[in-house]
Structure formats: C-alpha cells, structure tokens
C-alpha cells in the first residue's frame, strides 16, 4: 500500500482486507508508539486528548480547533491512517460541515460523530441524552455534502442503547446509513449477544469500542472480527497504562528521593531518540551546514 495515497484511501483498503485494530493515541508521541508497535492505523481519542491537553473531563470542553490541531500533530508524526473522535460535530449542521473540512485538512482518514445532546458525556457513563434521530441524520447528511474527499470515512455513532433501547439504536443505525454514513459505531453495547445481534441486523461496517471499565464486555479482536466488526478501537488503553506507570514512579520518587530503583522500567534516551527519529534531524542539519560551510 503506497504511503503517497491519501490516508482515507489507505484506510478504505485496510477495511477491505479485514478487521482494523486501532489503539488510541492522545498526542504525537503516543501515536508514534502505536506505529512502532506494528499496528496499521491510529485512533485519536477525544477523551484522551481532552484529559491530556486540558486536564478536563470528556464533556465537550475541547473545541474543534483544538482537536483539529492535535490531529494535525499526530498525522504529521506518523505514516498510519488516523480516525478521530469528532464528538457531536461541534454544533448543528453548519458546524458539522466545517468540522469535516477541518479534519480533512488535518490529514485524517475519517471521523465519527455521535447523536448525544451537547454537552455530551463519556459514552460509558450514566446520564446521557440523545438528540432526535432526524436531527442526527441531518448532521450526517451535512457531513456527506461537506466532504471533498469521497474516501473520507464518516462513522455515525449512536449512544441510544444505554439511553433508550437496543431497538432504538438499531433503528437509528439504519436511518444514519440512509443519510449517507459509511459505518456505524454502536456505543456501550452491554453483552456479547448484543454485539452479535447488532452485527446480524446492520449490514454495514461496524466499529466496536473496547474501552476498559465501561459498560461493554472486553471481547477479543478475534471474537469481534468473527461477529462481523470491521474496526476495533482501544481508545484509552495506552493512556491508562501510562498514567498508572507515572503514578507509581512519582510515588517512589517522593518516598525515596531517587529514580535509581525504577530506571529499568524507563524508555532509554537512545530508544526515545529512535522513536522521534532524532538522527534524521541531525543529518538534515549537517547536510545544510556542510553545503554552505565553504561559501
């Protein structure tokens, strides 16, 4: 697959070849780790970016421009296609149209937009509300009309399962597909049987969210692929592991006054420089300096 192709085209090719596994990233460095680990695509978590960038909860406090800028940093740092969380589209139909253009310009392969009211809540917390299905369908239609790249993937997320019912979520999925969505993200399904039923009743690419400590069971990629899911995201896995490791290290540093006891668990300076390709920057600088040294 050529890296000169648009990210959206490359992601469509991945979808055609099987289930795409997408660990979540929240900045450029965490995205580089996903790429270095050998995954084929990156998911940009709205919760992860909000938590890491602002220290705020995932309740629609991040703006379109802030999220688009983070997406640009990430797409510039990796060669992998990236899909981002676009929350509720940052407003009504006109706002959704602008958001699609901004995220296309940021180099993404696609986004997902959800049918919660704004301000939204994390999809696995109680107290959510959903907008009327027709209102969300209009947002999807606006997104379709606004996109310039026909391969840019528009994923409609429905949070209806934990607000109204599974049947409502299924009805909404079909309506959103009729409005032009390319794929469906049923958030917070409660059992393996619900994942299976949703796949049986919705003939479209489906996204499964395997976030930890939420309402959904933690199924394996193989299980979800067998059920028919084409995208599996792990939005906060990397973030949560990093946060726990940092907590542990800081506690020991406070108690002992030295980091000597846990340097074996650190990424080394050499490994960091390899990840950010520091030698390439040094070579670039040297080539320019050598070129003009004698002039």
Secondary structure, 3 states (H helix, E strand, C coil): CCCCCCHHHHHHHHHHHCCEEEEEECCHHHHHHHHHCCCCEEEECHHHHHHHHHCCCCCCCCCHHHHHHHHHHHHHHCCCEEEEECCCCCCCHHHHHHHHHHHHHCCCCEEEEECECCCCCCCCCCCCCECCHHHHHHHHHHHHHHCCCCCCEEEEEECHHHCCCHHHHHHHHHHHHHHCCCEEEECCCCCHHHHHHHHHHCCCEEEEECCCCCCCCCCCHHHHHHHCCCEEEECCHHHHHHHHHHHHHHHHHHHHCCCHHHHHHCCCHHHHHHHCCHHHHHHHHHHHHHHHCCC
